[in-house]
Amino acid sequence: MLLRGAVSAPLPPCLRFGKTRVRTLPRSVSVASSSPYGGDYPLSVSDEALESRGFLLRRDAEGLDLEELNTVFVAVGFPRRDPEKIRLALEHTQAVLWVEHRRTRRPVAFARATGDGVFNAIIWDVVVDPSFQGIGLGKAVIERLLKELLGRGISNIALYSEPRVLGFYRPLGFVADPDGIRGMVYSKRQKKK
């Protein structure tokens, strides 16, 4: 998962939620959450506070402009994705949360989770538009995604994170896998010609 890039221009104080700015470099590390909060996971900022600052929280993909989401993906360093494949991925997603900037009607933060719906979930595609990083939107999205998953009784929640943003996820309840499990990824080697 990435939260990447620098804020391109200072945001007015009315849009700021916190003082932490998050920047990353590419690499993946697996982390897991074992939160004692259950469905009562605490939120650092209310939906009303988000709305008062011009942001609308969306809990499904309805109204999500996939081309605009792709723009955010590219802005944080993801490769451009086929919008049809994004649509298909969203159809197979159990939980999605995104933040819409009320004035522009564009997505500025996004995350989704997939899993078996009972025991396990993996959080994917955590992104915040670089122009809106550092004001608490990423934290707001992750907190709500965790609250939803934990509320469903899903307690084994994992994500892949770049090493430089591990500090962002730790206060949200994520730790390096407590069982010492090391993740692996399939990578088919290209045959040399």
Sequence and secondary structure as in RCSB ss.txt:
>XXXX:A:sequence
MLLRGAVSAPLPPCLRFGKTRVRTLPRSVSVASSSPYGGDYPLSVSDEALESRGFLLRRDAEGLDLEELNTVFVA
VGFPRRDPEKIRLALEHTQAVLWVEHRRTRRPVAFARATGDGVFNAIIWDVVVDPSFQGIGLGKAVIERLLKELL
GRGISNIALYSEPRVLGFYRPLGFVADPDGIRGMVYSKRQKKK
>XXXX:A:secstr
       SS   GGG   S      S  EEEEE  TTGGG   SS HHHHHHTTEEEESSSTT  HHHHHHHHHH
TT     HHHHHHHHHT SEEEEEEETTTTEEEEEEEEEE SSSEEEEEEEEE GGGTTSSHHHHHHHHHHHHHH
HTT  EEEEEE GGGHHHHGGGTEEE TT              
